[in-house]
Amino acid sequence: MRVFTSLALLALVSCVGSPPTTKDYQPPPISAEAVAEAIPTADPISKMGNKSPYEVFGKRYTVMPSADGYTEEGVASWYGMKFQGRRTSNGEIFDVYKATAAHKSLPLPSYLRVTNLENNASMIVRVNDRGPFVGDRLIDVSYGVAVKLGFAEQGTARVRLEHIPVNGSDDWRGAEASNYRQLQVGAYQLRSSAEQVAVNIRNILGEGVDVRVSSVQHEAGTIFRVRVGPVDSSEKLSQLQELLVKNGLSEGQPLP
């Protein structure tokens, strides 16, 4: 968390600093392949970081009552070693290599798909921090996310943000999180094979369904899994299975 003279601001705000140019800001390098995207889970709303309205540098901000349907385009920047190991606005520990982000008004935590509009690279991040409060920036992502999305060197990029729902109502003012499910469509020894299957599935299911490739270590080596979802109902899960079968793909194994 970034240092402020006000203890109240210290408990609320992290991402207020300057562009990633100082020596204490640049983390040790990491490859894009080593950065894992966040896996959406039906987390309870944090007790910290959701005060609304709140004020930073004389400007008042309001936290959204729900992230449901949220999408926006704007400038993304990244933050790194200056904040490594400090607490984010919702009390979690910041890690420069994890898929996390800061946003001024989304309820914490929330999940977003962040797409770099300059190269179309995208990944899912967990929003657990407040900011950025600099210029016209829309979101601050961790250094690892910036590497994954291809703008770590240039410092900023224009991005599209899309909320990833993980429960039925997504109302953070007291709604209980419901269960969600995923489909594992296949597991492959080559990442290229898994990525091609994921592309085929995205073409079939469209942009409204999350499809991702994740890796897991087995005795035989690294296995790359293709997963669809999460979805917020068993009915939706069945519809996706039927659609995959009709298009000549495995119906997928339901996951809790």
C-alpha positions as CSV (number, residue, x, y, z in Angstrom):
1,M,0.0,0.0,0.0
2,R,1.2,3.5,-0.8
3,V,2.2,5.8,2.0
4,F,-0.1,8.8,3.0
5,T,-0.1,11.3,5.7
6,S,-3.7,10.4,6.5
7,L,-4.3,7.0,8.3
8,A,-7.8,7.0,6.8
9,L,-6.4,7.1,3.3
10,L,-3.8,4.5,4.2
11,A,-6.6,2.0,4.9
12,L,-8.4,2.8,1.7
13,V,-6.1,3.7,-1.1
14,S,-3.1,2.0,-2.8
15,C,-2.6,3.1,-6.4
16,V,-1.8,6.8,-6.3
17,G,1.9,6.9,-7.3
18,S,3.8,7.9,-10.4
19,P,4.6,6.1,-13.7
20,P,6.8,3.0,-13.5
21,T,10.1,4.6,-14.1
22,T,12.1,4.5,-10.8
23,K,14.6,1.8,-9.9
24,D,12.6,0.6,-6.9
25,Y,9.6,0.1,-9.1
26,Q,10.9,-2.3,-11.8
27,P,10.5,-5.9,-10.6
28,P,12.9,-8.7,-11.7
29,P,11.8,-9.8,-15.2
30,I,9.3,-12.6,-15.7
31,S,8.1,-14.4,-18.9
32,A,4.5,-13.9,-20.0
33,E,4.0,-17.7,-19.9
34,A,4.8,-17.7,-16.2
35,V,2.0,-15.3,-15.3
36,A,-1.2,-17.2,-14.5
37,E,-4.6,-15.4,-14.9
38,A,-7.0,-15.2,-11.9
39,I,-9.6,-17.9,-11.5
40,P,-13.0,-16.3,-10.7
41,T,-14.5,-17.5,-7.4
42,A,-17.7,-16.5,-5.7
43,D,-15.9,-14.5,-2.9
44,P,-17.8,-12.6,-0.3
45,I,-17.5,-8.8,-0.6
46,S,-14.5,-7.5,1.4
47,K,-15.1,-5.7,4.7
48,M,-12.2,-3.3,3.8
49,G,-12.0,-1.1,0.7
50,N,-15.7,-0.8,-0.1
51,K,-16.5,2.4,1.8
52,S,-18.7,4.6,-0.4
53,P,-18.3,7.5,-1.0
54,Y,-14.6,8.0,-0.3
55,E,-12.3,10.9,-1.0
56,V,-8.7,11.1,-2.4
57,F,-6.8,14.3,-3.1
58,G,-10.0,16.3,-2.7
59,K,-12.0,14.3,-5.2
60,R,-15.0,12.1,-4.2
61,Y,-15.5,8.6,-5.6
62,T,-18.5,6.3,-5.3
63,V,-18.3,2.5,-5.2
64,M,-20.7,0.7,-7.6
65,P,-23.4,-1.3,-5.9
66,S,-22.8,-4.0,-8.5
67,A,-20.3,-4.8,-11.2
68,D,-22.9,-6.7,-13.2
69,G,-22.6,-5.8,-16.9
70,Y,-19.7,-3.4,-16.4
71,T,-17.6,-2.8,-19.5
72,E,-15.4,0.2,-20.2
73,E,-12.4,1.3,-22.3
74,G,-9.5,3.4,-21.2
75,V,-5.9,3.7,-20.2
76,A,-4.2,1.0,-18.1
77,S,-0.9,1.4,-16.2
78,W,1.0,-1.0,-13.9
79,Y,2.5,-0.9,-10.4
80,G,5.4,-3.0,-9.1
81,M,8.1,-3.3,-6.4
82,K,7.3,-0.1,-4.7
83,F,4.3,-1.8,-3.3
84,Q,5.5,-5.4,-3.1
85,G,4.3,-7.1,0.1
86,R,2.1,-4.2,1.1
87,R,-1.7,-4.6,1.8
88,T,-4.1,-3.7,-0.9
89,S,-7.3,-1.8,-0.2
90,N,-9.2,-4.9,0.8
91,G,-6.4,-6.2,3.0
92,E,-4.8,-8.7,0.7
93,I,-1.0,-8.8,0.2
94,F,0.1,-7.3,-3.1
95,D,2.3,-9.6,-5.3
96,V,3.8,-8.0,-8.5
97,Y,3.5,-11.3,-10.4
98,K,-0.1,-12.2,-9.5
99,A,-3.1,-11.3,-11.7
100,T,-4.5,-8.5,-9.6
101,A,-5.6,-4.9,-10.3
102,A,-6.8,-1.6,-8.8
103,H,-10.0,0.2,-9.9
104,K,-11.6,3.3,-8.4
105,S,-15.2,2.2,-8.3
106,L,-15.7,-1.5,-8.7
107,P,-16.8,-3.5,-5.6
108,L,-13.9,-5.4,-4.1
109,P,-13.2,-8.1,-5.0
110,S,-14.4,-8.2,-8.6
111,Y,-13.1,-10.1,-11.7
112,L,-12.4,-8.5,-15.0
113,R,-11.2,-9.6,-18.4
114,V,-8.6,-7.0,-19.4
115,T,-7.9,-6.8,-23.2
116,N,-5.0,-4.8,-24.6
117,L,-6.6,-3.1,-27.6
118,E,-3.3,-2.6,-29.3
119,N,-2.4,-6.3,-29.6
120,N,-5.7,-8.1,-28.5
121,A,-4.0,-9.9,-25.7
122,S,-6.3,-10.5,-22.8
123,M,-6.5,-12.2,-19.3
124,I,-8.7,-12.3,-16.2
125,V,-7.6,-10.3,-13.2
126,R,-8.9,-10.0,-9.6
127,V,-9.6,-6.4,-8.6
128,N,-8.6,-6.1,-5.0
129,D,-7.3,-2.5,-4.8
130,R,-8.3,1.1,-5.2
131,G,-6.8,3.5,-7.8
132,P,-5.2,4.7,-10.0
133,F,-5.6,8.3,-9.0
134,V,-3.3,9.7,-11.7
135,G,-4.5,11.5,-14.8
136,D,-7.0,9.7,-17.0
137,R,-6.0,6.2,-16.1
138,L,-8.8,3.7,-15.8
139,I,-7.0,0.7,-14.1
140,D,-3.7,-0.2,-12.5
141,V,-2.6,-3.8,-13.0
142,S,0.3,-5.7,-11.5
143,Y,3.6,-5.8,-13.3
144,G,2.9,-9.5,-14.2
145,V,-0.4,-8.6,-15.9
146,A,1.4,-5.9,-17.9
147,V,3.9,-8.4,-19.0
148,K,1.2,-10.8,-20.0
149,L,-0.7,-8.1,-21.9
150,G,2.5,-6.8,-23.6
151,F,2.8,-3.3,-22.3
152,A,5.2,-3.6,-19.4
153,E,8.0,-1.8,-21.3
154,Q,5.9,1.1,-22.6
155,G,4.1,1.5,-19.2
156,T,0.6,2.2,-20.4
157,A,-1.9,0.8,-22.9
158,R,-5.4,1.3,-24.0
159,V,-7.6,-1.5,-22.7
160,R,-11.1,-2.8,-22.6
161,L,-12.5,-4.0,-19.3
162,E,-15.3,-6.6,-19.0
163,H,-16.8,-7.8,-15.8
164,I,-16.7,-11.6,-15.2
165,P,-19.8,-12.6,-13.2
166,V,-19.5,-15.5,-10.7
167,N,-22.9,-15.5,-9.1
168,G,-26.5,-14.9,-10.1
169,S,-27.2,-11.4,-8.8
170,D,-23.7,-10.0,-8.2
171,D,-25.3,-7.5,-5.8
172,W,-22.5,-6.8,-3.3
173,R,-24.8,-5.2,-0.7
174,G,-25.6,-8.4,1.2
175,A,-26.4,-10.9,-1.5
176,E,-25.1,-14.5,-0.9
177,A,-22.9,-15.9,-3.5
178,S,-24.3,-18.9,-5.4
179,N,-22.5,-21.8,-6.8
180,Y,-20.9,-21.7,-10.2
181,R,-19.5,-24.4,-12.5
182,Q,-17.0,-24.9,-15.2
183,L,-16.4,-27.4,-18.0
184,Q,-13.1,-29.0,-18.6
185,V,-13.2,-29.8,-22.4
186,G,-9.7,-31.4,-22.7
187,A,-6.2,-31.7,-21.5
188,Y,-3.1,-31.6,-23.8
189,Q,0.6,-32.0,-23.6
190,L,1.2,-29.1,-25.9
191,R,0.1,-25.6,-25.1
192,S,-0.3,-24.9,-28.8
193,S,-2.9,-27.7,-29.1
194,A,-4.8,-26.5,-26.1
195,E,-4.8,-22.9,-27.4
196,Q,-6.1,-24.0,-30.8
197,V,-9.0,-25.9,-29.1
198,A,-9.7,-22.8,-27.0
199,V,-9.9,-20.7,-30.2
200,N,-12.3,-23.2,-31.7
201,I,-14.5,-23.1,-28.6
202,R,-14.6,-19.3,-28.5
203,N,-15.7,-19.3,-32.1
204,I,-18.5,-21.6,-31.3
205,L,-19.7,-20.1,-28.0
206,G,-19.1,-16.5,-28.7
207,E,-17.7,-13.7,-26.6
208,G,-20.2,-14.1,-23.7
209,V,-18.5,-17.2,-22.3
210,D,-15.0,-17.4,-20.8
211,V,-12.7,-19.9,-22.3
212,R,-9.2,-20.3,-20.9
213,V,-6.1,-22.5,-20.9
214,S,-4.4,-23.3,-17.6
215,S,-1.4,-25.5,-16.8
216,V,-1.0,-28.2,-14.1
217,Q,2.0,-30.3,-13.2
218,H,1.8,-34.1,-13.5
219,E,4.4,-36.8,-13.1
220,A,4.6,-37.0,-16.9
221,G,5.2,-33.3,-17.2
222,T,3.0,-30.2,-17.7
223,I,-0.5,-30.7,-18.9
224,F,-2.5,-27.8,-20.5
225,R,-6.2,-27.8,-19.7
226,V,-9.0,-26.1,-21.6
227,R,-11.8,-24.9,-19.5
228,V,-15.1,-23.2,-20.2
229,G,-16.9,-21.0,-17.6
230,P,-17.6,-20.4,-14.9
231,V,-21.3,-20.2,-15.5
232,D,-24.0,-19.3,-12.9
233,S,-26.5,-22.1,-13.4
234,S,-26.8,-25.8,-14.2
235,E,-29.1,-24.9,-17.0
236,K,-26.4,-22.8,-18.7
237,L,-23.9,-25.5,-18.2
238,S,-26.2,-28.0,-20.0
239,Q,-26.7,-25.6,-22.8
240,L,-23.0,-25.2,-23.3
241,Q,-22.4,-29.0,-23.3
242,E,-25.1,-29.5,-25.9
243,L,-23.6,-26.8,-28.1
244,L,-20.2,-28.3,-27.9
245,V,-21.5,-31.7,-28.9
246,K,-23.4,-30.3,-31.9
247,N,-20.2,-28.8,-33.2
248,G,-18.2,-32.0,-32.9
249,L,-16.4,-31.2,-29.6
250,S,-16.3,-33.1,-26.3
251,E,-19.2,-32.1,-24.1
252,G,-16.7,-31.4,-21.3
253,Q,-16.4,-32.6,-17.7
254,P,-18.4,-30.5,-15.2
255,L,-16.2,-29.1,-12.4
256,P,-17.4,-27.7,-9.1
